[in-house]
Amino acid sequence: QIGGELTDFIIVLHDLKAVKAFSSRMHLSLGAGLSAAAGPIGRALEADVRASEKGSGICYTYSCSKGAFVGVSLEGNVVTTRSDTNLRFYGDAYVTTTDILFGRVEKPRAAQPLYSALDDLFSKMVC
C-alpha cells in the first residue's frame, strides 16, 4: 500500500457486546478492510473484532476520505480514550466512555447536526 488520506470514521457497534468492548479506556481491534480514494471522493468498509477487559464484539467501520489510495488490509490497532477531547466536547473532566455510550451524559449541542441526520436516516428505514 502507498498513499495518503484524510479520513472521517463512523463506527457501528453491532450489539451490546461491542458497546461494552468499545466503552473501555483501551481496547484492541483486529480486522480486515477495503478502501479506495481518488481526490475528494473516497470510501472504505472494514469489519473487525474489538476486545477489552469488558469483553469483545464485532464492529463495522465506514469512512469517507480524501487523497489518493487503494488498498485491502488486515489490521490490528490499539484504541484509547482521548479524555482531553471528551473534556472539551462534554465539559466534564470525569465523563467516561461508558457514560457517553450508554447515554448517561447530556447530548452536546455541537453534535446536534449528527443526531438530526441519524434521526432522518432511521425514520426512512423499514424494519
For each residue, the residues with C-beta under 8 A, 3 or more apart:
1: 69 71 73
2:
3: 37 67 68 69 70 71
4: 67 68 69
5: 37 42 65 66 67 68 69
6: 65 66 67
7: 42 44 63 64 65
8: 63 64 65
9: 61 62 63
10: 61 62 63
11: 22 59 60 61
12: 59 60 61 62
13: 18 19 22 57 59 101
14: 17 18 57 58 59 60
15: 18 19 57 58
16: 19 20 57
17: 14 20 21 55 56 57 58
18: 13 14 15 21 22 50 57 58 59
19: 13 15 16 22 23 57 101 102
20: 16 17 23 24 52 54 55 57
21: 17 18 24 27 50 51 52 54 55 56 57
22: 11 13 18 19 27 50 52 57 59 79 97 101
23: 19 20 52 54 96 97 98 101 102
24: 20 21 27 52 53 54 97
25: 80 81 96 97
26: 52 78 79 80 81
27: 21 22 24 50 51 52 78 79
28: 50 51 52 76 77 78 79
29: 48 49 50 59 75 76 77 78 79
30: 48 49 51 75 76
31: 46 47 48 49 59 61 74 75
32: 46 47 48 72 73 74 75
33: 44 45 46 47 48 61 71 72 73 75
34: 44 45 46 71 72 73
35: 42 43 44 45 46 63 65 69 70 71 73
36: 42 43 44 69 70 71
37: 3 5 41 42 43 65 66 67 68 69 70
38: 41 42 68
39: 66 67 68
40: 66
41: 37 38 66
42: 5 7 35 36 37 38 63 64 65 66 67 69
43: 35 36 37 62 63 64 65
44: 7 33 34 35 36 61 62 63 65
45: 33 34 35 60 61 62
46: 31 32 33 34 35 60 61 63 73 75
47: 31 32 33 58 59 60 61
48: 29 30 31 32 33 58 59 61 75
49: 29 30 31 56 57 58 59
50: 18 21 22 27 28 29 56 57 58 59 79
51: 21 27 28 30 55 56
52: 20 21 22 23 24 26 27 28 55 56
53: 24
54: 20 21 23 24
55: 17 20 21 51 52
56: 17 21 49 50 51 52
57: 13 14 15 16 17 18 19 20 21 22 49 50
58: 14 15 17 18 47 48 49 50
59: 11 12 13 14 18 22 29 31 47 48 49 50
60: 11 12 14 45 46 47
61: 9 10 11 12 31 33 44 45 46 47 48
62: 9 10 12 43 44 45
63: 7 8 9 10 35 42 43 44 46
64: 7 8 42 43
65: 5 6 7 8 35 37 42 43 44 69
66: 5 6 37 39 40 41 42
67: 3 4 5 6 37 39 42
68: 3 4 5 37 38 39
69: 1 3 4 5 35 36 37 42 65
70: 3 35 36 37
71: 1 3 33 34 35 36
72: 32 33 34
73: 1 32 33 34 35 46
74: 31 32
75: 29 30 31 32 33 46 48
76: 28 29 30
77: 28 29
78: 26 27 28 29
79: 22 26 27 28 29 50
80: 25 26
81: 25 26 86 96 97
82: 85 86
83: 86 87 93
84: 87 88
85: 82 88 89
86: 81 82 83 89 90 92 95 97 100
87: 83 84 90 91 92 93 95
88: 84 85 91
89: 85 86 108 110
90: 86 87 95 100 105 108
91: 87 88 108
92: 86 87 95 105
93: 83 87
94:
95: 86 87 90 92 99 100 105
96: 23 25 81 99 100
97: 22 23 24 25 81 86 100 101
98: 23 101 102 104
99: 95 96 102 104 105
100: 86 90 95 96 97 104 105
101: 13 19 22 23 97 98
102: 19 23 98 99
103:
104: 98 99 100
105: 90 92 95 99 100
106:
107: 111 112 115
108: 89 90 91 111
109: 112
110: 89
111: 107 108 114 115
112: 107 109 115 116
113: 116 117
114: 111 117 118
115: 107 111 112 118 119
116: 112 113 119 120
117: 113 114 120 121
118: 114 115 121 122
119: 115 116 122 123
120: 116 117 123 124
121: 117 118 124 125
122: 118 119 125
123: 119 120
124: 120 121
125: 121 122
126:
127:
